[in-house]
Amino acid sequence: MHDFLQQARDFLPILLQGAVVTVQVTALSFILSSLIGLALALLRLSRVAPLRAAASSVINVIRGLPIIVQLFYIYFVLPDFGVQLTAFQAGVIGLGIAYSAYQAENFRAGIEAVDEGQREAAQAIGMRTPLLMRRVILPQAFRIALPPYGNTLVMMLKDSSLVSTITVAEMTRQGQLIASSTFQNMTVYTLVALLYLLMSLPLVWMLKRLERRISGGRKQ
Amino acid sequence: MIEITDLRKSFGDHAVLRGVSLEVARGEVVCLIGPSGSGKSTVLRCINGLESYDGGEVRVFGERVDAQSDDIHRLRGSLGMVFQRFNLFGHRTVLQNVMEGPVYVKREPVEKVKQEALALLKKVGIEDKACAYPAQLSGGQQQRVAIARALAMKPDAMLFDEPTSALDPELVGDVLQVMRALADEGMTMIVVTHEMGFAREVADRVCFLYDGRIVEEGPASQVLETPQNPRTQDFLRRILHAASQDASAAS
C-alpha cells in the first residue's frame, strides 16, 4: 500500500494531464456529434425523399464501421488526399462522426415521440415548420431524448480512450506510456480506472438529477 | 366567406370525399353530422389546408386554399381550429399555450398578448388555471384552453372537429356552453359533432354527410326533426336510440 501511494504520487500529475485531454476530447466530440446528429435526424424526417434516403445511408454506414477503423481512416488515410489533421483534431472529428449516427437515432426517436396532434395544432395557429420545430417539437423531443442523450455522453467519455490508438495523449495513452516504461501495470491501470470512475460516476449522478428536474414541470 | 365546390379527396384507393359543396356565410353556424368515416373531419381539415385535396376547390375569404402554398400559414392564422384530442402543447402552461400564436406567429407585444390571453381564459372559465400544465387539467378544461388558444389569433371563423367526443359526459356541457356563447357573439363556425342537442339549438344549418357526399342539408329543425333522406332518418334513429339507452341506463 505504501508503494502504491508513493507511485501514485509520481504518476498522478501525468495521468491528470491526460485526464484534461480526455475531457477536452469528450466535450468537443460530444458537441460535434450532437450537431451532426441533429442535422441527420432532421434530414431523416425531411419531406424530400432523396434527403431521407441519403441521411439513412450515412447513418447506416457510420453504424456499420468500427470506431477504431473510422479513426484510423481519418488520421492515416486522409493525408493521402491532402487533408492533414493533428491527432487531436482527427480524434475529435472521428469520435464526433462515429457517434453522430447514434445521436441522430436518439433525436429522431424523440422527435417522433412528440404527439402528431401538437404539430397539427401548431400548424393550425399558422406556424411554419422552423418555428414549429423550435417552439413545439424540439423542446419536447429533447426531454424525451434526454436519458439516451446523457447515456451517450457517458459512453463517449469512456470511448474517448479509443483515440489513444492514434497517439492522442489522453489519459489511457498516458497510462500506457507510464506502464511500459515503469512496468507498474497494477498501479497505473488501477489509477486510470479510478480516474475514469471519478469522472463518469458524478456525470451519471448529475444526469439523473437533470432528468428529474426537467420532467418535474410536466408530470405533477 | 367559405366556399367549397365539388371537393374530392382520396386516401390511396379509398375515396373519402366524392364531391362536397358547401357555402358558409359570415356569422353562420353550420354543423356537419354523419356516421364515422363519412368524411366530415376531412372536409374540415381541407378548409385550413391540414389536408390537401385532389379535385374541386376550397375558397376562404375569396382565396383558394392550397396546402402546399406559402400563403397557407397566413390563412390558418385567420381560421381557428379546435381538435377532438385538444392537442395542447404539453411543455407549456395554459397561459403560454394561449399566448404562443400571437407572440410567435403574429409577433405582437408580450404584455398586450398576456392581458388578452387572461381575458380569454376568463371568458372560457379557467383563469384560475393559467399557470397549470395541460396534464394537470381535465379534458373539458383542456378543450376550453384549446378554444382560447384558437381565439387568441382573433380568427374570422372557427372550425371544430368533434370537440366533445373525447370528453367524459359530465364535462361536455361546459365546452358546449363556451361554443354557444361564441355563436351568440356572431362567430362564423363549422362544427363537426355528434351532439344533436347542440346542433338543434345553435346551428343555422345542418349538413348530413354520408359516404363522402352531403346527402341532406337544411335548417337544423328541418334536417333533425323531419329528415327526408332515408340515410339521415336511419342515422338519427340510431343516435337517438343510443341516447335514450344511455338515459334509461342512467335512471
Contacts between the chains, C-beta under 8 A, distances in Angstrom:
chain1	res1	chain2	res2	distance
A	115	B	87	7.2
A	115	B	90	7.5
A	117	B	83	6.1
A	117	B	85	5.2
A	117	B	86	7.9
A	117	B	87	3.7
A	118	B	87	5.4
A	118	B	88	7.7
A	118	B	89	5.8
A	118	B	90	7.0
A	120	B	50	5.8
A	120	B	83	7.0
A	120	B	87	6.4
A	121	B	81	7.7
A	121	B	83	6.4
A	121	B	87	3.7
A	121	B	88	7.3
A	121	B	89	7.3
A	121	B	146	7.5
A	121	B	149	7.7
A	122	B	89	7.5
A	123	B	50	6.4
A	123	B	73	8.0
A	123	B	76	6.5
A	124	B	48	6.2
A	124	B	50	6.7
A	124	B	76	5.8
A	124	B	79	7.7
A	124	B	80	7.7
A	124	B	81	4.0
A	124	B	83	7.9
A	124	B	150	7.4
A	125	B	76	6.9
A	125	B	77	6.9
A	125	B	100	7.0
A	125	B	101	3.8
A	125	B	105	6.0
A	125	B	149	6.9
A	125	B	150	7.1
A	125	B	153	5.6
A	126	B	73	4.8
A	126	B	74	6.7
A	126	B	76	4.5
A	126	B	77	3.6
A	126	B	101	6.6
A	126	B	105	4.5
A	126	B	106	7.9
A	126	B	153	6.9
A	127	B	73	7.2
A	127	B	101	7.8
A	127	B	104	7.3
A	127	B	105	5.8
A	128	B	73	5.4
A	131	B	104	6.1
A	131	B	105	7.2
A	135	B	89	8.0
A	135	B	100	6.7
A	135	B	104	5.8
A	136	B	89	5.6
A	139	B	91	5.3
A	140	B	89	8.0
A	140	B	90	6.3
A	140	B	91	5.1
A	143	B	91	7.0
A	217	B	91	7.3
A	217	B	133	6.5
A	218	B	90	6.1
A	218	B	91	6.2
A	218	B	133	5.9
A	218	B	135	6.1
A	219	B	135	6.5
A	220	B	133	7.8
A	220	B	135	7.0
A	220	B	136	5.6
